[in-house]
Amino acid sequence: MKLLQSPTSPYARKVRMVILEKGLTGQVALEQASPMGPEAETIRKANPLGKVPCLIMEDGAALYDSPVICAYLDSLTPSPKLIPDAGPARWTVLRLEALADGIMDASVAIRMEVLRPETERSPQMVAHWRAGITRGLAQLAQEPHLQTPGVDLAHIAAAAAQGYLQFRLSDLFDTALPPALKSWWARTEQRTSVKDTAPPG
Ligand SMILES: N[C@@H](CCC(=O)N[C@@H](CS)C(=O)NCC(=O)O)C(=O)O
């Protein structure tokens, strides 16, 4: 299998963490591909949306986007199980993944806004996204599931979201992360799958 991905994408980091946690490193080749760079056409051929991450499976078919890729990779081996098969725990994990993905969506949107010429930026939209991130982090901090030991897709997605904030929006990381998440992150960033997928400094 081949993963089209970018080292700075939080969604790609989420998938790379899943690969490491599942012990699938030998089965998925990582191919660096930038949606705005020379590889854009390759990405678009696999994913009409032109986004990374995109997984090319053994039969050549493509999977996107990151929740689908993570669910597929989780289905390949029985353990560790990153998405519970059924019951309330399954919906908690998927909801927390969606919450963390939403924090990433708003963070990436702010990053895109910052890259635009200053006269084209919308301070209103940036404020709207920042408020969403702040509410999302406050909710994550209140989730007992996140504090449970072990790792599943909820923990991985939350780590990808917080890692991206630390990387691109350090002021929000410093001010909007509630204490419970700060201590959670301090523990979590020591994990091998988190350390080994950190964006380039
Ligand atoms: N919901 C998608 C989001 C993927 C995404 O937005 N990736 C960004 C990189 S961080 C991208 O490829 N952007 C290019 C574009 O929007 O054209 C997922 O979870 O995979």
Ligand as a Chemical Component Dictionary entry (heavy atoms), coordinates in Angstrom:
data_LIG
# 
_chem_comp.id                   LIG 
_chem_comp.type                 NON-POLYMER 
_chem_comp.pdbx_formal_charge   0 
_chem_comp.three_letter_code    LIG 
# 
loop_
_chem_comp_atom.comp_id 
_chem_comp_atom.atom_id 
_chem_comp_atom.alt_atom_id 
_chem_comp_atom.type_symbol 
_chem_comp_atom.charge 
_chem_comp_atom.model_Cartn_x 
_chem_comp_atom.model_Cartn_y 
_chem_comp_atom.model_Cartn_z 
_chem_comp_atom.pdbx_ordinal 
LIG N1  N1  N 0 -11.269 15.738 5.834  1  
LIG C1  C1  C 0 -10.019 15.475 5.188  2  
LIG C2  C2  C 0 -9.171  16.734 5.196  3  
LIG C3  C3  C 0 -7.900  16.594 4.379  4  
LIG C4  C4  C 0 -7.272  17.941 4.070  5  
LIG O1  O1  O 0 -7.941  18.993 4.113  6  
LIG N2  N2  N 0 -5.976  17.921 3.763  7  
LIG C5  C5  C 0 -5.299  19.139 3.386  8  
LIG C6  C6  C 0 -3.850  19.109 3.869  9  
LIG S1  S1  S 0 -3.790  19.396 5.600  10 
LIG C7  C7  C 0 -5.277  19.230 1.882  11 
LIG O2  O2  O 0 -4.954  18.257 1.225  12 
LIG N3  N3  N 0 -5.625  20.395 1.327  13 
LIG C8  C8  C 0 -5.591  20.638 -0.086 14 
LIG C9  C9  C 0 -6.844  21.268 -0.587 15 
LIG O3  O3  O 0 -7.765  21.520 0.221  16 
LIG O4  O4  O 0 -6.926  21.502 -1.774 17 
LIG C10 C10 C 0 -9.322  14.306 5.904  18 
LIG O5  O5  O 0 -9.665  14.029 7.047  19 
LIG O6  O6  O 0 -8.473  13.637 5.293  20 
# 
loop_
_chem_comp_bond.comp_id 
_chem_comp_bond.atom_id_1 
_chem_comp_bond.atom_id_2 
_chem_comp_bond.value_order 
_chem_comp_bond.pdbx_ordinal 
LIG N1  C1  SING 1  
LIG C1  C2  SING 2  
LIG C1  C10 SING 3  
LIG C2  C3  SING 4  
LIG C3  C4  SING 5  
LIG C4  O1  DOUB 6  
LIG C4  N2  SING 7  
LIG N2  C5  SING 8  
LIG C5  C6  SING 9  
LIG C5  C7  SING 10 
LIG C6  S1  SING 11 
LIG C7  O2  DOUB 12 
LIG C7  N3  SING 13 
LIG N3  C8  SING 14 
LIG C8  C9  SING 15 
LIG C9  O3  DOUB 16 
LIG C9  O4  SING 17 
LIG C10 O5  DOUB 18 
LIG C10 O6  SING 19 
# 
